Amino acid sequence: MSDVTSEVVQMLVDVVGEDFLLDVEIGPETTFGDDLGLESIEFVVLVDRLRARYGDHVDFPAFIAALDLDQLVNLTVGDVVDHIAAQERAHA
């Protein structure tokens, strides 16, 4: 598991609570909706934590705004990790 993936997973645990995720193994294919049942407010909190950690150059609002409804509904941990990694490479 990459460092970015580990950090995203830890932020998810912090946002939704460790007890909620006891029966869920989080990996790149884990969806925020179907697998984790993330509520919109929890997703907003997660995005805020990601912005605080990775900075504005990662531009999560633009990333989310560029997704169509199907992509948004099926958004995975791997999609977010890939976006972070791509933005960090672009700004390195």
C-alpha positions, 0 to 999 in steps of 0.5 A, a space after each residue: 500500500 502506498 504512503 498516499 493510500 495509507 494516509 487516505 485510509 487513515 483519514 477515512 478511519 478518522 472521519 467515519 470511525 474505526 468501529 464502522 470500518 471493522 468489517 471493511 477492508 479498504 483498498 484502491 477499489 473500495 467505493 465511497 458510496 456502495 462499500 463505505 456508505 459515506 454520507 455527503 457531510 463525511 465526504 466533505 470532511 474527508 476532502 477538507 482533511 485531504 486539502 489540509 494535508 496535500 494543499 490547494 494544488 491538489 484542487 479537490 473541488 475541481 477534481 470532483 466538479 469534473 466528474 459526471 454523476 456515474 463517476 461520482 457515485 462510483 468514486 473509489 479510494 484509488 481514484 482519489 489516490 491517483 489524483 493526489 499522486 498525479 497532482 503531486 508529480 505535476 507540482 514537484 
